[in-house]
Amino acid sequence: MNWIFSHSSKSLRNVFLHPNEIGKGYGKQIIQLLINNFGVNTVHVNKDNENAKMFYLKNGFSIVNDTNRQF
């Protein structure tokens, strides 16, 4: 498990889970912890990553920009 978070911008860049750990609720726990404890209000997701987009949409985020930028 790994994540990149910018505290100053309250923006989540990436959350990576090992494929064997996906679907066990760990991602949701991480997202809730970052929202509740650190005020995360944005997340950057590759627009071609449909699984990640669906995950964040299900967890209360909405799409505000659709770009192909690499960070």
PDB file of N, CA, C and O in Angstrom:
ATOM      1  N   MET A   1       0.846  -1.156   0.000  1.00  0.00           N
ATOM      2  CA  MET A   1       0.000   0.000   0.000  1.00  0.00           C
ATOM      3  C   MET A   1       0.902   1.233   0.000  1.00  0.00           C
ATOM      4  O   MET A   1       1.928   1.276   0.678  1.00  0.00           O
ATOM      5  N   ASN A   2       0.490   2.233  -0.779  1.00  0.00           N
ATOM      6  CA  ASN A   2       1.258   3.461  -0.884  1.00  0.00           C
ATOM      7  C   ASN A   2       0.322   4.587  -1.280  1.00  0.00           C
ATOM      8  O   ASN A   2      -0.628   4.366  -2.031  1.00  0.00           O
ATOM      9  N   TRP A   3       0.575   5.796  -0.784  1.00  0.00           N
ATOM     10  CA  TRP A   3      -0.187   6.944  -1.231  1.00  0.00           C
ATOM     11  C   TRP A   3       0.698   8.180  -1.216  1.00  0.00           C
ATOM     12  O   TRP A   3       1.690   8.239  -0.489  1.00  0.00           O
ATOM     13  N   ILE A   4       0.331   9.163  -2.026  1.00  0.00           N
ATOM     14  CA  ILE A   4       1.029  10.441  -2.095  1.00  0.00           C
ATOM     15  C   ILE A   4       0.004  11.517  -1.801  1.00  0.00           C
ATOM     16  O   ILE A   4      -1.034  11.601  -2.458  1.00  0.00           O
ATOM     17  N   PHE A   5       0.307  12.345  -0.800  1.00  0.00           N
ATOM     18  CA  PHE A   5      -0.624  13.359  -0.341  1.00  0.00           C
ATOM     19  C   PHE A   5       0.116  14.679  -0.159  1.00  0.00           C
ATOM     20  O   PHE A   5       1.199  14.707   0.424  1.00  0.00           O
ATOM     21  N   SER A   6      -0.456  15.759  -0.648  1.00  0.00           N
ATOM     22  CA  SER A   6       0.105  17.093  -0.460  1.00  0.00           C
ATOM     23  C   SER A   6      -0.697  17.787   0.629  1.00  0.00           C
ATOM     24  O   SER A   6      -1.835  18.194   0.397  1.00  0.00           O
ATOM     25  N   HIS A   7      -0.120  17.927   1.808  1.00  0.00           N
ATOM     26  CA  HIS A   7      -0.830  18.524   2.939  1.00  0.00           C
ATOM     27  C   HIS A   7      -1.194  19.980   2.667  1.00  0.00           C
ATOM     28  O   HIS A   7      -2.271  20.429   3.060  1.00  0.00           O
ATOM     29  N   SER A   8      -0.310  20.725   2.000  1.00  0.00           N
ATOM     30  CA  SER A   8      -0.567  22.146   1.777  1.00  0.00           C
ATOM     31  C   SER A   8      -1.747  22.383   0.834  1.00  0.00           C
ATOM     32  O   SER A   8      -2.479  23.357   1.006  1.00  0.00           O
ATOM     33  N   SER A   9      -1.944  21.516  -0.152  1.00  0.00           N
ATOM     34  CA  SER A   9      -3.055  21.715  -1.091  1.00  0.00           C
ATOM     35  C   SER A   9      -4.252  20.826  -0.785  1.00  0.00           C
ATOM     36  O   SER A   9      -5.280  20.912  -1.458  1.00  0.00           O
ATOM     37  N   LYS A  10      -4.125  19.972   0.228  1.00  0.00           N
ATOM     38  CA  LYS A  10      -5.179  19.028   0.604  1.00  0.00           C
ATOM     39  C   LYS A  10      -5.603  18.163  -0.583  1.00  0.00           C
ATOM     40  O   LYS A  10      -6.781  17.866  -0.780  1.00  0.00           O
ATOM     41  N   SER A  11      -4.606  17.776  -1.353  1.00  0.00           N
ATOM     42  CA  SER A  11      -4.845  17.021  -2.580  1.00  0.00           C
ATOM     43  C   SER A  11      -4.166  15.664  -2.517  1.00  0.00           C
ATOM     44  O   SER A  11      -2.992  15.554  -2.166  1.00  0.00           O
ATOM     45  N   LEU A  12      -4.918  14.644  -2.860  1.00  0.00           N
ATOM     46  CA  LEU A  12      -4.394  13.293  -2.928  1.00  0.00           C
ATOM     47  C   LEU A  12      -3.938  13.032  -4.351  1.00  0.00           C
ATOM     48  O   LEU A  12      -4.710  13.218  -5.291  1.00  0.00           O
ATOM     49  N   ARG A  13      -2.697  12.606  -4.524  1.00  0.00           N
ATOM     50  CA  ARG A  13      -2.162  12.353  -5.856  1.00  0.00           C
ATOM     51  C   ARG A  13      -2.409  10.914  -6.294  1.00  0.00           C
ATOM     52  O   ARG A  13      -2.843  10.679  -7.422  1.00  0.00           O
ATOM     53  N   ASN A  14      -2.144   9.972  -5.441  1.00  0.00           N
ATOM     54  CA  ASN A  14      -2.275   8.558  -5.819  1.00  0.00           C
ATOM     55  C   ASN A  14      -2.516   7.708  -4.585  1.00  0.00           C
ATOM     56  O   ASN A  14      -2.031   8.019  -3.497  1.00  0.00           O
ATOM     57  N   VAL A  15      -3.254   6.653  -4.761  1.00  0.00           N
ATOM     58  CA  VAL A  15      -3.352   5.578  -3.775  1.00  0.00           C
ATOM     59  C   VAL A  15      -3.118   4.291  -4.533  1.00  0.00           C
ATOM     60  O   VAL A  15      -3.800   4.005  -5.517  1.00  0.00           O
ATOM     61  N   PHE A  16      -2.160   3.521  -4.079  1.00  0.00           N
ATOM     62  CA  PHE A  16      -1.859   2.249  -4.726  1.00  0.00           C
ATOM     63  C   PHE A  16      -2.016   1.130  -3.716  1.00  0.00           C
ATOM     64  O   PHE A  16      -1.442   1.182  -2.629  1.00  0.00           O
ATOM     65  N   LEU A  17      -2.783   0.130  -4.068  1.00  0.00           N
ATOM     66  CA  LEU A  17      -2.915  -1.074  -3.256  1.00  0.00           C
ATOM     67  C   LEU A  17      -2.396  -2.246  -4.066  1.00  0.00           C
ATOM     68  O   LEU A  17      -2.540  -2.285  -5.288  1.00  0.00           O
ATOM     69  N   HIS A  18      -1.800  -3.186  -3.386  1.00  0.00           N
ATOM     70  CA  HIS A  18      -1.400  -4.427  -4.049  1.00  0.00           C
ATOM     71  C   HIS A  18      -2.658  -5.083  -4.599  1.00  0.00           C
ATOM     72  O   HIS A  18      -3.685  -5.102  -3.921  1.00  0.00           O
ATOM     73  N   PRO A  19      -2.599  -5.622  -5.820  1.00  0.00           N
ATOM     74  CA  PRO A  19      -3.799  -6.226  -6.423  1.00  0.00           C
ATOM     75  C   PRO A  19      -4.497  -7.248  -5.531  1.00  0.00           C
ATOM     76  O   PRO A  19      -5.718  -7.386  -5.602  1.00  0.00           O
ATOM     77  N   ASN A  20      -3.755  -7.964  -4.698  1.00  0.00           N
ATOM     78  CA  ASN A  20      -4.367  -8.952  -3.801  1.00  0.00           C
ATOM     79  C   ASN A  20      -5.173  -8.305  -2.678  1.00  0.00           C
ATOM     80  O   ASN A  20      -5.979  -8.971  -2.028  1.00  0.00           O
ATOM     81  N   GLU A  21      -4.958  -7.008  -2.448  1.00  0.00           N
ATOM     82  CA  GLU A  21      -5.634  -6.307  -1.352  1.00  0.00           C
ATOM     83  C   GLU A  21      -6.822  -5.470  -1.816  1.00  0.00           C
ATOM     84  O   GLU A  21      -7.551  -4.931  -0.982  1.00  0.00           O
ATOM     85  N   ILE A  22      -7.031  -5.350  -3.113  1.00  0.00           N
ATOM     86  CA  ILE A  22      -8.145  -4.572  -3.649  1.00  0.00           C
ATOM     87  C   ILE A  22      -9.460  -5.272  -3.325  1.00  0.00           C
ATOM     88  O   ILE A  22      -9.563  -6.495  -3.425  1.00  0.00           O
ATOM     89  N   GLY A  23     -10.454  -4.494  -2.941  1.00  0.00           N
ATOM     90  CA  GLY A  23     -11.765  -5.041  -2.629  1.00  0.00           C
ATOM     91  C   GLY A  23     -11.945  -5.442  -1.182  1.00  0.00           C
ATOM     92  O   GLY A  23     -12.980  -6.004  -0.825  1.00  0.00           O
ATOM     93  N   LYS A  24     -10.964  -5.167  -0.339  1.00  0.00           N
ATOM     94  CA  LYS A  24     -11.040  -5.532   1.075  1.00  0.00           C
ATOM     95  C   LYS A  24     -11.371  -4.347   1.983  1.00  0.00           C
ATOM     96  O   LYS A  24     -11.412  -4.493   3.205  1.00  0.00           O
ATOM     97  N   GLY A  25     -11.610  -3.169   1.386  1.00  0.00           N
ATOM     98  CA  GLY A  25     -11.985  -2.004   2.175  1.00  0.00           C
ATOM     99  C   GLY A  25     -10.825  -1.133   2.613  1.00  0.00           C
ATOM    100  O   GLY A  25     -11.048  -0.105   3.253  1.00  0.00           O
ATOM    101  N   TYR A  26      -9.585  -1.507   2.290  1.00  0.00           N
ATOM    102  CA  TYR A  26      -8.437  -0.714   2.725  1.00  0.00           C
ATOM    103  C   TYR A  26      -8.408   0.657   2.059  1.00  0.00           C
ATOM    104  O   TYR A  26      -8.127   1.657   2.719  1.00  0.00           O
ATOM    105  N   GLY A  27      -8.692   0.715   0.770  1.00  0.00           N
ATOM    106  CA  GLY A  27      -8.698   1.988   0.060  1.00  0.00           C
ATOM    107  C   GLY A  27      -9.710   2.948   0.658  1.00  0.00           C
ATOM    108  O   GLY A  27      -9.415   4.126   0.863  1.00  0.00           O
ATOM    109  N   LYS A  28     -10.900   2.446   0.934  1.00  0.00           N
ATOM    110  CA  LYS A  28     -11.942   3.274   1.529  1.00  0.00           C
ATOM    111  C   LYS A  28     -11.517   3.784   2.905  1.00  0.00           C
ATOM    112  O   LYS A  28     -11.779   4.938   3.245  1.00  0.00           O
ATOM    113  N   GLN A  29     -10.870   2.942   3.691  1.00  0.00           N
ATOM    114  CA  GLN A  29     -10.391   3.360   5.006  1.00  0.00           C
ATOM    115  C   GLN A  29      -9.347   4.464   4.889  1.00  0.00           C
ATOM    116  O   GLN A  29      -9.360   5.426   5.658  1.00  0.00           O
ATOM    117  N   ILE A  30      -8.439   4.319   3.920  1.00  0.00           N
ATOM    118  CA  ILE A  30      -7.404   5.338   3.713  1.00  0.00           C
ATOM    119  C   ILE A  30      -8.045   6.655   3.311  1.00  0.00           C
ATOM    120  O   ILE A  30      -7.711   7.704   3.861  1.00  0.00           O
ATOM    121  N   ILE A  31      -8.968   6.605   2.349  1.00  0.00           N
ATOM    122  CA  ILE A  31      -9.636   7.813   1.870  1.00  0.00           C
ATOM    123  C   ILE A  31     -10.383   8.498   3.015  1.00  0.00           C
ATOM    124  O   ILE A  31     -10.277   9.714   3.174  1.00  0.00           O
ATOM    125  N   GLN A  32     -11.126   7.749   3.804  1.00  0.00           N
ATOM    126  CA  GLN A  32     -11.877   8.325   4.914  1.00  0.00           C
ATOM    127  C   GLN A  32     -10.939   8.953   5.943  1.00  0.00           C
ATOM    128  O   GLN A  32     -11.231  10.030   6.463  1.00  0.00           O
ATOM    129  N   LEU A  33      -9.823   8.300   6.243  1.00  0.00           N
ATOM    130  CA  LEU A  33      -8.842   8.843   7.174  1.00  0.00           C
ATOM    131  C   LEU A  33      -8.289  10.165   6.646  1.00  0.00           C
ATOM    132  O   LEU A  33      -8.182  11.130   7.402  1.00  0.00           O
ATOM    133  N   LEU A  34      -7.938  10.224   5.367  1.00  0.00           N
ATOM    134  CA  LEU A  34      -7.385  11.442   4.788  1.00  0.00           C
ATOM    135  C   LEU A  34      -8.423  12.567   4.731  1.00  0.00           C
ATOM    136  O   LEU A  34      -8.085  13.730   4.953  1.00  0.00           O
ATOM    137  N   ILE A  35      -9.669  12.233   4.439  1.00  0.00           N
ATOM    138  CA  ILE A  35     -10.729  13.245   4.421  1.00  0.00           C
ATOM    139  C   ILE A  35     -10.978  13.770   5.835  1.00  0.00           C
ATOM    140  O   ILE A  35     -10.983  14.980   6.063  1.00  0.00           O
ATOM    141  N   ASN A  36     -11.182  12.865   6.770  1.00  0.00           N
ATOM    142  CA  ASN A  36     -11.561  13.247   8.132  1.00  0.00           C
ATOM    143  C   ASN A  36     -10.433  13.881   8.930  1.00  0.00           C
ATOM    144  O   ASN A  36     -10.676  14.808   9.703  1.00  0.00           O
ATOM    145  N   ASN A  37      -9.210  13.405   8.762  1.00  0.00           N
ATOM    146  CA  ASN A  37      -8.103  13.877   9.595  1.00  0.00           C
ATOM    147  C   ASN A  37      -7.236  14.944   8.938  1.00  0.00           C
ATOM    148  O   ASN A  37      -6.564  15.708   9.631  1.00  0.00           O
ATOM    149  N   PHE A  38      -7.246  15.003   7.590  1.00  0.00           N
ATOM    150  CA  PHE A  38      -6.355  15.923   6.896  1.00  0.00           C
ATOM    151  C   PHE A  38      -7.082  16.840   5.922  1.00  0.00           C
ATOM    152  O   PHE A  38      -6.445  17.654   5.253  1.00  0.00           O
ATOM    153  N   GLY A  39      -8.390  16.724   5.831  1.00  0.00           N
ATOM    154  CA  GLY A  39      -9.175  17.620   4.991  1.00  0.00           C
ATOM    155  C   GLY A  39      -8.977  17.452   3.496  1.00  0.00           C
ATOM    156  O   GLY A  39      -9.155  18.408   2.742  1.00  0.00           O
ATOM    157  N   VAL A  40      -8.613  16.257   3.051  1.00  0.00           N
ATOM    158  CA  VAL A  40      -8.452  16.035   1.613  1.00  0.00           C
ATOM    159  C   VAL A  40      -9.748  16.401   0.913  1.00  0.00           C
ATOM    160  O   VAL A  40     -10.828  15.969   1.314  1.00  0.00           O
ATOM    161  N   ASN A  41      -9.629  17.211  -0.148  1.00  0.00           N
ATOM    162  CA  ASN A  41     -10.828  17.588  -0.879  1.00  0.00           C
ATOM    163  C   ASN A  41     -10.675  17.418  -2.388  1.00  0.00           C
ATOM    164  O   ASN A  41     -11.630  17.643  -3.131  1.00  0.00           O
ATOM    165  N   THR A  42      -9.491  17.027  -2.852  1.00  0.00           N
ATOM    166  CA  THR A  42      -9.294  16.739  -4.272  1.00  0.00           C
ATOM    167  C   THR A  42      -8.411  15.511  -4.434  1.00  0.00           C
ATOM    168  O   THR A  42      -7.627  15.157  -3.554  1.00  0.00           O
ATOM    169  N   VAL A  43      -8.564  14.886  -5.570  1.00  0.00           N
ATOM    170  CA  VAL A  43      -7.737  13.724  -5.899  1.00  0.00           C
ATOM    171  C   VAL A  43      -7.436  13.776  -7.396  1.00  0.00           C
ATOM    172  O   VAL A  43      -8.297  14.130  -8.201  1.00  0.00           O
ATOM    173  N   HIS A  44      -6.217  13.423  -7.752  1.00  0.00           N
ATOM    174  CA  HIS A  44      -5.800  13.391  -9.151  1.00  0.00           C
ATOM    175  C   HIS A  44      -5.772  11.938  -9.599  1.00  0.00           C
ATOM    176  O   HIS A  44      -5.121  11.100  -8.975  1.00  0.00           O
ATOM    177  N   VAL A  45      -6.482  11.644 -10.685  1.00  0.00           N
ATOM    178  CA  VAL A  45      -6.590  10.276 -11.191  1.00  0.00           C
ATOM    179  C   VAL A  45      -6.368  10.291 -12.701  1.00  0.00           C
ATOM    180  O   VAL A  45      -6.862  11.181 -13.394  1.00  0.00           O
ATOM    181  N   ASN A  46      -5.640   9.327 -13.201  1.00  0.00           N
ATOM    182  CA  ASN A  46      -5.477   9.186 -14.642  1.00  0.00           C
ATOM    183  C   ASN A  46      -6.850   8.958 -15.257  1.00  0.00           C
ATOM    184  O   ASN A  46      -7.580   8.059 -14.842  1.00  0.00           O
ATOM    185  N   LYS A  47      -7.200   9.775 -16.249  1.00  0.00           N
ATOM    186  CA  LYS A  47      -8.554   9.700 -16.811  1.00  0.00           C
ATOM    187  C   LYS A  47      -8.851   8.367 -17.483  1.00  0.00           C
ATOM    188  O   LYS A  47     -10.017   8.039 -17.702  1.00  0.00           O
ATOM    189  N   ASP A  48      -7.823   7.594 -17.813  1.00  0.00           N
ATOM    190  CA  ASP A  48      -8.029   6.279 -18.429  1.00  0.00           C
ATOM    191  C   ASP A  48      -8.165   5.154 -17.413  1.00  0.00           C
ATOM    192  O   ASP A  48      -8.411   4.007 -17.787  1.00  0.00           O
ATOM    193  N   ASN A  49      -8.007   5.469 -16.137  1.00  0.00           N
ATOM    194  CA  ASN A  49      -8.098   4.458 -15.086  1.00  0.00           C
ATOM    195  C   ASN A  49      -9.547   4.384 -14.587  1.00  0.00           C
ATOM    196  O   ASN A  49      -9.913   5.021 -13.599  1.00  0.00           O
ATOM    197  N   GLU A  50     -10.353   3.599 -15.289  1.00  0.00           N
ATOM    198  CA  GLU A  50     -11.791   3.508 -14.976  1.00  0.00           C
ATOM    199  C   GLU A  50     -12.047   2.970 -13.570  1.00  0.00           C
ATOM    200  O   GLU A  50     -12.958   3.440 -12.889  1.00  0.00           O
ATOM    201  N   ASN A  51     -11.258   1.991 -13.127  1.00  0.00           N
ATOM    202  CA  ASN A  51     -11.463   1.437 -11.783  1.00  0.00           C
ATOM    203  C   ASN A  51     -11.238   2.499 -10.714  1.00  0.00           C
ATOM    204  O   ASN A  51     -12.017   2.607  -9.767  1.00  0.00           O
ATOM    205  N   ALA A  52     -10.174   3.283 -10.866  1.00  0.00           N
ATOM    206  CA  ALA A  52      -9.892   4.336  -9.885  1.00  0.00           C
ATOM    207  C   ALA A  52     -10.983   5.402  -9.920  1.00  0.00           C
ATOM    208  O   ALA A  52     -11.436   5.858  -8.870  1.00  0.00           O
ATOM    209  N   LYS A  53     -11.407   5.804 -11.117  1.00  0.00           N
ATOM    210  CA  LYS A  53     -12.467   6.811 -11.211  1.00  0.00           C
ATOM    211  C   LYS A  53     -13.730   6.334 -10.510  1.00  0.00           C
ATOM    212  O   LYS A  53     -14.342   7.094  -9.760  1.00  0.00           O
ATOM    213  N   MET A  54     -14.126   5.104 -10.738  1.00  0.00           N
ATOM    214  CA  MET A  54     -15.328   4.571 -10.095  1.00  0.00           C
ATOM    215  C   MET A  54     -15.161   4.522  -8.573  1.00  0.00           C
ATOM    216  O   MET A  54     -16.098   4.818  -7.831  1.00  0.00           O
ATOM    217  N   PHE A  55     -13.969   4.148  -8.114  1.00  0.00           N
ATOM    218  CA  PHE A  55     -13.702   4.096  -6.682  1.00  0.00           C
ATOM    219  C   PHE A  55     -13.910   5.469  -6.044  1.00  0.00           C
ATOM    220  O   PHE A  55     -14.599   5.588  -5.030  1.00  0.00           O
ATOM    221  N   TYR A  56     -13.317   6.502  -6.637  1.00  0.00           N
ATOM    222  CA  TYR A  56     -13.429   7.837  -6.050  1.00  0.00           C
ATOM    223  C   TYR A  56     -14.842   8.387  -6.168  1.00  0.00           C
ATOM    224  O   TYR A  56     -15.315   9.056  -5.249  1.00  0.00           O
ATOM    225  N   LEU A  57     -15.519   8.125  -7.261  1.00  0.00           N
ATOM    226  CA  LEU A  57     -16.910   8.569  -7.400  1.00  0.00           C
ATOM    227  C   LEU A  57     -17.782   7.918  -6.330  1.00  0.00           C
ATOM    228  O   LEU A  57     -18.637   8.578  -5.739  1.00  0.00           O
ATOM    229  N   LYS A  58     -17.569   6.621  -6.081  1.00  0.00           N
ATOM    230  CA  LYS A  58     -18.343   5.920  -5.048  1.00  0.00           C
ATOM    231  C   LYS A  58     -18.041   6.448  -3.649  1.00  0.00           C
ATOM    232  O   LYS A  58     -18.842   6.278  -2.729  1.00  0.00           O
ATOM    233  N   ASN A  59     -16.883   7.090  -3.491  1.00  0.00           N
ATOM    234  CA  ASN A  59     -16.488   7.591  -2.179  1.00  0.00           C
ATOM    235  C   ASN A  59     -16.670   9.096  -2.046  1.00  0.00           C
ATOM    236  O   ASN A  59     -16.006   9.740  -1.234  1.00  0.00           O
ATOM    237  N   GLY A  60     -17.577   9.657  -2.852  1.00  0.00           N
ATOM    238  CA  GLY A  60     -18.000  11.029  -2.648  1.00  0.00           C
ATOM    239  C   GLY A  60     -17.290  12.099  -3.452  1.00  0.00           C
ATOM    240  O   GLY A  60     -17.629  13.275  -3.326  1.00  0.00           O
ATOM    241  N   PHE A  61     -16.325  11.737  -4.270  1.00  0.00           N
ATOM    242  CA  PHE A  61     -15.640  12.724  -5.097  1.00  0.00           C
ATOM    243  C   PHE A  61     -16.424  12.921  -6.386  1.00  0.00           C
ATOM    244  O   PHE A  61     -17.249  12.083  -6.748  1.00  0.00           O
ATOM    245  N   SER A  62     -16.167  14.027  -7.080  1.00  0.00           N
ATOM    246  CA  SER A  62     -16.790  14.268  -8.377  1.00  0.00           C
ATOM    247  C   SER A  62     -15.721  14.735  -9.354  1.00  0.00           C
ATOM    248  O   SER A  62     -14.683  15.258  -8.948  1.00  0.00           O
ATOM    249  N   ILE A  63     -15.977  14.544 -10.631  1.00  0.00           N
ATOM    250  CA  ILE A  63     -15.026  14.930 -11.667  1.00  0.00           C
ATOM    251  C   ILE A  63     -15.178  16.426 -11.937  1.00  0.00           C
ATOM    252  O   ILE A  63     -16.266  16.901 -12.262  1.00  0.00           O
ATOM    253  N   VAL A  64     -14.073  17.163 -11.799  1.00  0.00           N
ATOM    254  CA  VAL A  64     -14.101  18.594 -12.073  1.00  0.00           C
ATOM    255  C   VAL A  64     -13.200  18.971 -13.232  1.00  0.00           C
ATOM    256  O   VAL A  64     -13.326  20.066 -13.781  1.00  0.00           O
ATOM    257  N   ASN A  65     -12.297  18.087 -13.613  1.00  0.00           N
ATOM    258  CA  ASN A  65     -11.381  18.353 -14.714  1.00  0.00           C
ATOM    259  C   ASN A  65     -10.962  17.022 -15.307  1.00  0.00           C
ATOM    260  O   ASN A  65     -10.773  16.048 -14.577  1.00  0.00           O
ATOM    261  N   ASP A  66     -10.819  16.971 -16.604  1.00  0.00           N
ATOM    262  CA  ASP A  66     -10.485  15.727 -17.299  1.00  0.00           C
ATOM    263  C   ASP A  66      -9.299  15.993 -18.216  1.00  0.00           C
ATOM    264  O   ASP A  66      -9.462  16.441 -19.351  1.00  0.00           O
ATOM    265  N   THR A  67      -8.086  15.707 -17.698  1.00  0.00           N
ATOM    266  CA  THR A  67      -6.880  15.969 -18.478  1.00  0.00           C
ATOM    267  C   THR A  67      -6.011  14.737 -18.548  1.00  0.00           C
ATOM    268  O   THR A  67      -6.271  13.744 -17.869  1.00  0.00           O
ATOM    269  N   ASN A  68      -4.991  14.797 -19.359  1.00  0.00           N
ATOM    270  CA  ASN A  68      -4.016  13.713 -19.496  1.00  0.00           C
ATOM    271  C   ASN A  68      -2.674  14.066 -18.900  1.00  0.00           C
ATOM    272  O   ASN A  68      -1.672  13.432 -19.233  1.00  0.00           O
ATOM    273  N   ARG A  69      -2.620  15.052 -18.032  1.00  0.00           N
ATOM    274  CA  ARG A  69      -1.331  15.477 -17.479  1.00  0.00           C
ATOM    275  C   ARG A  69      -0.698  14.361 -16.660  1.00  0.00           C
ATOM    276  O   ARG A  69      -1.381  13.594 -15.982  1.00  0.00           O
ATOM    277  N   GLN A  70       0.625  14.292 -16.743  1.00  0.00           N
ATOM    278  CA  GLN A  70       1.387  13.370 -15.926  1.00  0.00           C
ATOM    279  C   GLN A  70       2.075  14.155 -14.819  1.00  0.00           C
ATOM    280  O   GLN A  70       2.593  15.243 -15.069  1.00  0.00           O
ATOM    281  N   PHE A  71       2.090  13.627 -13.604  1.00  0.00           N
ATOM    282  CA  PHE A  71       2.732  14.309 -12.485  1.00  0.00           C
ATOM    283  C   PHE A  71       3.970  13.563 -12.084  1.00  0.00           C
ATOM    284  O   PHE A  71       4.664  13.973 -11.154  1.00  0.00           O
TER     285      PHE A  71
END
